[in-house]
Amino acid sequence: MTKEIHEIGPLKVIQLFFPVSNFHAIVVIDNVALGPSIGGVRVSSEVTVEEVKRLARTMTMKNSIAGLPHGGGKAGIIVDPKDPKKERYFRIFAQAIKDLHEYIPGPDMGSNEECMAWIKDEIGRATALPEEMGGLPLDKLGATGFGLAECAEVACPYANIELKGARVAIQGFGSVGKAAAKFLSRKGAVIVAVSDTKGSVCSPDGIDVKELLEVKATTGSVTNYKKGSGKMCSELFLAQCDILIPAATPDVINKDNVNEVKAKMILQGANIPATKEAEEILYKRGILSVPDFIANAGGVIMAAMEYEGKSEKEAFTAISERVKKNTKSILEKSSAEKILPRQAAEAIAKERVLRAMQYKKVL
């Protein structure tokens, strides 16, 4: 374990085993100096302790730099997200974290507002609840995708890109990818390639986003969009584009494909979508990569606004203001100091956490 991890966290790493129900869960509370941790519950048969730790650290950085009164945490339920017993797993998981008051669950890959409603019903705390429960449903409103579009508006000049007319490829056409496509197209960007778990579709002349959303909703996959050429999922990273948005699983940009990336700029829509080695190579190649906890902070900002009882309008205003401000701050620092954008962002976020830790009682 490195010095940096000891300096900030993790505070708690908990593994929960449920032999009778035949599943296993992980909770990592990285840091609570700024307040109780907020972080999503990832549902995947492949999620690991190390992955949850990395994601929890990302949430610490994200909440800190966004100026939220929350620390970072994350959870993973190790089951197939399509398992028909999913509600039972969530309710059992909720009961297990009932007294873990330092952690406030939210949605993540494999979970949604319905899952948060189950948790809320069991233990009385969760974010991104359904509208019927007074929540601000992140996926329906497209909070993270909206934040990505606001981030792009500020970041494009640093990569010598004009957002209007910019060609965009999106890896992962789930809730984040769909919202990013919608909000970016409203700003004049042209979506030229998208992918989901079934494959990818490319159209150099541009994809009709409204039609693509209808195809995804009715057929379940972007591969059924007939106005583009179908390709393998991995080929999306080779697409000729100005902006690439990885919006699915971790480490999809790595040493094996990073040198083939054609984009001028990467907006990290997913958490930890690129390895450290890949980010260093991108920087050396002159490709701007805006780190996850800057680019995709829209979701957690809206979750925090919901937790504070703010309105939908107030939440969107907060996302726009904070994402734009933070994008400008870290890119200016990166340029002035000639360091990676992630290094700039971590320095700013870490400083706030360390200052807050000084006010905490030492046992």
N, C-alpha and C positions, 0 to 999 in steps of 0.2 A: 504494500500500500504506500502510495507516494506521500511526500510531505504536504502537497497541496490538498489532498483528500483529508489528511489529518487536520489541516489548518481550518477548513470550512466544514467538512463532514466526510462521510455520512454520519448522522446522529444515530440512526437506527436502521438495521437491516434485519428484517423479520421474514422467516419462512413459515408458512402455515400449511399444515398437512391435514387432509380430511380423508383418511383411509376408507371409511364406510362409503363415502360418496365418490371415492376414487378420483380426487383431483387435488391440486397443489397450487398454492398462491404465494406471491412475494410482495412485500411492502418495503419500500425504502423511503425513509424520511431523511433527506439530505441535510437541511438546515432550517431552523425556525427563528433565527435572530430577528427577522423582519416581521414575523407573525406566523400563525399556523400555516402549514404547507398546503398548497393546492397542486394537484397533479392528476392526470388521467389514469384510468384503469385499462390497461392493455390486455386484450384477450387473444391468446395465440398458443397453439400447442408447442411452439418453439421458443417462446420467450424465456430468457435466462436471468439469473441474478445479476450478472455483469451488465446485461442490457438495461435492466431496470435501474441499476445504480447510475449508469450513464445518463439515462433519461431523467432521473431525479435531479442530478447535477444540472442538467440543462434547464430544468424548471426553476432551480435556485437562481441561475443566471437570468432567466427570462423574467421572472417576477421582480427581481431586483432592478434590472435596467428599465423595466416598464414602470417603476415607481409604485409598485403595488405593496400593500401591507401584508405580504405573504412570503413564506419560505417555499422551498421546493421539495416535492415528494412525488412518488410514482408507485403504481402497483401493477402487478401482472397476474392474471389468472391463467394457469396453464391447462387450457382445454381448447378444443376446436370451437371457434366462434359460432359455428353453425350447429353445435350440439343442441338437440331439442330440450335438454335439461338446463339450458342456460339460466333461466330465471331462478331455478333452485340453487345453482352454483352462486349466483350473485347474492341471494338472500343469506346463504350460509356464510359467504365471504363477509357480507355486511355485519353479521352478528359477531364475527371474529375480530372486526376492527372497531367495534362499538366504543370501547374505552380508549382507543388510540386517537385522542382528541387533537393531536398535533397534525392530523392528516384529514384533509377535506377532499373526497373523491370527485372526479370529473370524468367525462367521456374521453376515449382514445380509440385507437385502432381496434375494431372488434366490439366496441361498446357504443351506446348512444344515450339519448335522453330517457328512453324507456328503462334502460338499465339503471340510470341515476334515480329514477322514480322508485325502483325496487329498493335501492339502498336507502333513500330518504324515508321510505315507509318503515324500514327496519330500524334505523338508528337516528333519523331526524336531521342528517346533514349530508348534503351533496350539492354540486353545482350543475348548471346546464340542464335544468329540469324542464319537463314539458310545459307548454304554455298553460295548460289546464291547471297546473300547480303553481302558476305565477312565475314560471321560469323564462329565461331567454334561450331558446333552443339554438345552440351554436351551429349545428349542421344545417338546420332549416334556414336560418338567417344568413349563413355563409360567412361567419365572423372571421375565420382564419383566411379564407380566400379574399375577403375584402381587405384585410390587412396586407396581404401579399401585393395586391394591386396598388395600395397606398405606398408601400415600400418601393415598388417598381418606379413609381412616379418620381421619387427622390433619387433612387439609385441609378437610373438610366444615364443621366449626364456624366456620372463618374466612369461609366463604361463606354462613353461616346455613342450612346444609343438614343434615338428619338422614339419615345414610347408609341406615339401614333404611327402606325404602320409597322411596328416591331413584330418580328415573327417569333412565335412562342410555341414551345413543345412542353407538354405536361405528362410526366410519368406518374401514373396513379390517378384514375378518374373517379375517385370516391368523393366524399363530401368536400374535402379541401380542393381537390382538382377541379371539380365541377364549378364551385364558387369562384375560384381563381379565373377560370375560363370566362365566366359570365362578367365579372367585374373588370377584367383586363380588356375584354372586347368592347365594353362600354367606353373605355378610355382610348379606343382606336387601335389597340393591338390586334394582330391577326394570328389566330390559333392555327398552326400548320401540322401539328402531330400530337396525338394523345395515346395513352395506353391504359389498359387495366390488366387483370390477371389472365385474361384470355388471349391477349395480343395487343397490337398497336395498329393505328390507322394514320396514314400520312397524306396530306394534300397540299402541295406547294402553293396552290392558288388560294388556300384558306379554307377552313372548315366552317360550315354554318353551325354556330354554337347552339342556337335554339333547336335546330333539327337534331344535332348530336345528343343533346340532353333528352329529347323525346325518345330517341333510339335506345339510349342507355336505360331509361326508365321502363320502356316496354319490352325490351329484349334481354336486358341484363348485361350487355357488353357493347363497347364501342366498335368492336370488330364487325358489327352488323351495319355500320354506316357505309353506304354504298358509293359515296362520292369521293372515295380516297383509296389508296392502295394498302392492303393489309400486310403487316409484317410481324415478326416475332417481337415480344416485349422488349428484349435487350437491344433491339435495333433502334429504339426511340432515342437512345443516347447518341446515336450517330446522325440524327436529323440535322439538316442545315437550318439553323435558327439563330436568333439574336439572344433570346432568353430561354433558359432551360429551368423547369420547375420539377424537382423530384418531390413527390407528394405522397409517398407510400411508406415503404419499409426502410430500416436502417442500412447504412453502408452500401447503398446501391451504386454509388460512385466510388470506385476504388482503384487500386494500382493496375488492375486488369483492363479497365476501360477509360481511365481518366485522360489518357493521351489521344483518345479518339473523339472526345467531346468537341463539338463544333461551335457551341454557343459562345457569345461574348460575355454573358453574365448568367450566373446561377442564383436563383432565389430558392432558398431551402424551405420548401413547404412542409416537409416532414421533419420530425426530430431526428437528429444524428444521421442524415442521409448520405453523408460523405465521410470517409475515413480521414484521419489526421494527415496521413501520407498523401492522400488525394488532394486535400485542400492546399497543401504545400506545393504540389505540382501545378495545380491550377494557378496559384499565385505567380509562380515562376513563368508560366505560359502567358501571363497577362490577362487571365480570365477572372473577372470579379465574382467572388462567391460571397453572398450576403448570408451570414450564419443563421441557423435555425431560430435561435431565441431572439433574434431581431426581426427576421422576415415573417415568421409565423406566429407572432405574439398576439394576434387578434383574438384567437380563441380564449386564451387565459385572461386577457383583459376584459372580455365580455363576461366571462365566468365570475371574475372578481366584482365587476359592476353589478351583476345579478345578486351576488352574495351581500352586497351593500344596499340592495333595494333600489338600484337605479333603473331608469327606463331604457327602452330599446334605443331611442334617439340619443340619450346620454352615453350609452355604451358605444354606439358607432362613432360619436364625436370623440370619445376617449381613445378609441382604437386609432382613428386617423391622426389625431394630434400626437399621441405617444409614439406610434410606429414611425411617423415621418421625422419627428425630432430625434429619435434614437438612431434611425438610419443615417441621417445627416451627421450626427455626432461621431459615430464609429467610423464612417467612411472618411471624414475629415482627419480624424486621429490616425487612421491607417495610412492615409496619404502623407500626412506631415511627418510621421515617425517611421514610415517605410516598413510597416509590419502588417501581418495578415489581418483582415477584418475581424476574424474571430479573436485574435490576440487583443485587438483594440477593444472589442466588446467585452471580453472577459475581464480586462483590467478595470473598466468602468463599473461593471456589475459587482466584481469581487470587492472593490473598494467600499461600496455601500454596505455590503454584507459584513465586512470586517469592522466597519465603524459601528454598525448596529450590535455586533457581538461584544463590543467593549462595554455596552450598557447592561449586559446580562449578568445576573448573579452567578458567581463561580462557586460551585459547591465544594 
